[in-house]
Amino acid sequence: MNFSVDFKFCGGCNSRYDRKMVYDSIRNVLQGKVVNNACYKDTVLIILNGCQRGCISSKKFENLYDNIVNTQDYLVNWCNRDLNGITDWIIDSIPMK
């Protein structure tokens, strides 16, 4: 299935992981699918919140994107796990791969 990926980053004031490294890893896995500042129904939005607070809310983008993956979900629900698994969790959470 054809789809694109867009990213939003929090401000990084309390980041528990290297968001740039995760971004680069996802770009490598999804080569040719990453776009910037797109608001299309066939685009998956990946929100890279650095901590459990989730300064960037998924609700703000629900009308613009059909599918949203927010790392806040991982950080809240899997906070006792190794943060190295966050990239795999994001890739596995993309519903249109």
C-alpha positions as CSV (number, residue, x, y, z in Angstrom):
1,M,0.0,0.0,0.0
2,N,1.2,3.5,-0.8
3,F,1.6,5.9,2.1
4,S,3.9,8.6,3.3
5,V,5.3,9.5,6.7
6,D,5.5,12.9,8.4
7,F,7.1,13.7,11.7
8,K,6.4,16.2,14.5
9,F,8.9,16.7,17.3
10,C,8.3,18.0,20.8
11,G,10.7,20.7,22.2
12,G,13.0,18.1,23.8
13,C,13.1,19.7,27.2
14,N,12.9,16.4,29.1
15,S,13.7,13.8,26.4
16,R,14.4,10.3,27.6
17,Y,15.8,9.1,24.3
18,D,17.7,10.4,21.2
19,R,14.8,11.6,19.0
20,K,17.1,12.4,16.1
21,M,18.6,8.9,16.1
22,V,15.1,7.4,16.1
23,Y,14.1,9.7,13.3
24,D,17.1,8.7,11.2
25,S,16.5,5.0,11.9
26,I,12.9,5.3,10.7
27,R,14.0,7.2,7.6
28,N,16.4,4.4,6.8
29,V,13.7,1.7,7.2
30,L,11.0,3.7,5.3
31,Q,13.2,5.0,2.5
32,G,11.3,7.1,0.0
33,K,8.2,7.4,2.2
34,V,9.2,10.3,4.5
35,V,7.8,13.7,3.7
36,N,7.9,16.9,5.7
37,N,4.9,19.0,6.7
38,A,2.3,17.0,4.8
39,C,-1.3,16.8,5.9
40,Y,-2.8,14.1,3.8
41,K,-5.1,11.2,4.6
42,D,-2.6,8.7,3.1
43,T,0.2,10.0,5.4
44,V,1.1,8.5,8.7
45,L,2.1,11.1,11.3
46,I,4.8,10.0,13.8
47,I,4.9,12.2,16.9
48,L,8.3,12.0,18.6
49,N,7.5,13.1,22.1
50,G,10.6,12.8,24.3
51,C,8.9,11.9,27.6
52,Q,5.6,10.8,29.1
53,R,4.2,14.3,29.3
54,G,3.4,14.3,25.6
55,C,3.6,18.0,24.8
56,I,2.4,17.3,21.3
57,S,-1.1,15.8,21.5
58,S,-2.4,13.4,18.8
59,K,-5.8,15.2,19.1
60,K,-4.5,18.3,17.4
61,F,-3.8,16.3,14.2
62,E,-6.7,13.8,14.2
63,N,-8.6,15.7,11.4
64,L,-5.5,15.9,9.2
65,Y,-4.1,12.4,9.4
66,D,-5.9,9.0,9.3
67,N,-3.1,7.3,11.2
68,I,-1.0,8.7,14.0
69,V,1.7,7.0,16.0
70,N,2.6,8.9,19.2
71,T,5.7,7.9,21.2
72,Q,4.0,9.1,24.3
73,D,2.0,5.8,24.2
74,Y,5.2,3.8,24.3
75,L,6.7,5.9,27.0
76,V,3.7,5.7,29.3
77,N,2.8,2.0,28.7
78,W,6.4,0.6,28.3
79,C,8.4,3.0,30.6
80,N,10.1,0.1,32.4
81,R,11.4,-1.4,29.1
82,D,14.5,-0.6,27.2
83,L,14.1,2.6,25.2
84,N,16.2,1.1,22.4
85,G,12.9,-0.7,21.4
86,I,11.1,2.5,20.6
87,T,12.1,2.5,16.9
88,D,10.8,-1.1,16.4
89,W,7.6,-0.2,18.2
90,I,7.1,2.8,15.9
91,I,7.6,0.7,12.8
92,D,5.3,-2.0,14.1
93,S,2.7,0.6,14.9
94,I,2.4,1.9,11.4
95,P,-0.9,0.5,10.2
96,M,-0.3,0.9,6.4
97,K,3.1,-0.8,5.9
